[in-house]
Structure formats: structure tokens, C-alpha cells
Amino acid sequence: MPQKPILRHAPYLRRYARALTGSQKEGDGYVQATLEALLSGDLPLARDVPVRTALFHAFHQTWRKSLNGYSIDAPIKNRLIADIRLQRMTPEHRTALLLILMEGFAPSEVAFILGVSETEVDKRFAAAQASIEQQLATDVLIIEDEPIIALDLQRVVQDMGHRVMGVAATHDEAVSLAGEEAPGLVLADVRLADDSSGIEAVADILKRYDVPVVFITAYPERLLTGEKPEPAFLITKPFREETVKALIGQALFFHQPRPQLQVV
């Protein structure tokens, strides 16, 4: 069992699992179950394919088994959130979208991971993209200190039909912009121009507003350790336009508003 190569890819499997389930806890749970089964020998690792491909294939075996036969349906609470946010996108469609756009697998590799034909992968990918395009427009706050990257993000967000409510390069600018108007989504770099923290800026914004967040970083492995609360939606620099669109769609898809206190 190639333990070291498997563990080397584990942070990226956690990223994928969290985006797929919309939950750090659930995603990490599936990854932990997969790793334990592989390392104990209960789940064989596929041969004649790269370790990374085999690992994702093993994850999907674990994930499907844990759903007790309901492989086309997400956990109920997430499915209800999805019904509110956009027209139904099944987990089957999300897997194709995320494996190709976020993880960079070729359609042939995705077909192996999911155990379906390449034609079926193409069908699922197209359906997922159509669902994302049907989302309602929202106001996006971009927290990014690199001007060129900020411009790229603005263009992508606007191409999706959303409105950019502002761009902040520091913690204080981000909190100030959010204080003027409630964002519908936050795109945040982790490390900002004045060495302030995008994570801390988001934490301050979330004290006031309940909004979905997508983080952007050049060093995802530093955040995806599994040892502390971590972002469910994470984009790696340099990023692909399609990846940004996919993660924005997933963040909006899964966002569950916090219960509001009712005064009677």
C-alpha cells in the first residue's frame, strides 16, 4: 500500500469532498473513512492508474456505500438547501463538474473514478453547467490585493450575471465595504496586501451577515490539514475561470441561512 503518495493527495481529496457535500464535517468524514479502509486493506486501491486517480475512485466507492443505495440524492439537509438555491443539480452532475474543473481530471479519468462511460461524463458535465448558469444573480464582495487577479475575478463574476459590489485589498477595506451593504457572496484571498488576513476579514463579516464564502489561496495545503475549522470552498492560485464559476455555484448551491430568532 503506497501510504505516502496517498497521504500526499489527501488535502486535495478533502477539498473535493467538502465541495461535493457542502460541509467540512461531512466531507472530511468521507475522506477519513476512505483512508482508513485503504490503509487497513479493507478497500483495495485500483492498479494501473495514477495513485491520485485511484484514491478518488476509492473515495467514490466509500461515498456511494455510505448513502445506502441512494447514490443520486445528496444528504437530505443539503438537498433541501439546493432546492431553495437553484434548480435541482444531482450529486452525479456535481461530481463530473468538480472532478473536471476543480481537480483537473480528464473526462476519461472521471469516467474511471465514477465507473461510467465518457459519454455519460460529458452529459453530466453539461447538465451541471446548465444548472449553474440558471442561478439567480447576487452581489459579490471580492477581497483580493493583487489588481490583475481582482480584475479577472470581477470579469468572471459579472459574466455569471452577478454584480460586484466592491473590491477590497485589506481587512479594514473589506469590513468597511460590507458595512455599507450586505453581500450575497464573498470571494476572499487568504493573505492580503498589508499582511492582514482574509480569513479574519471574513470572520468579521460573518458576525454581521450570513453569506456563503469562497476562499482563494496559492497554498491550499496549508489550510487543508484536517486539524481545525477550514473552508469548505477553496480555489487554488493560479485558477481557471471555469473553476471559479464552479465553486461560486457550489457555495451558493449549498448555503444554508442560519436560523433567525423570531420575536413574538
Protein Blocks (a to p, Z undefined) as FASTA:
>chain_A
ZZklmmmmmmmmmmmmmmmnopaklmmmmmmmmmmmmmnopaccdehiafklmmmmmmmm
mmmmmnnopambccfklmmmmmmmpccddfklmmmmmmmmmnopafklmmmmnopafklm
mmmmmmmmmmmmmpccdddddddfbfklmmmmmmmmmmnopacfbdcfbfklmmmmmmmp
ccfbdcddfbdfkopafklmmmmmmmmpccddddddfblmlmmnopaccdfbdcdddddf
klmmmmmmmmmmmoccddddddZZ
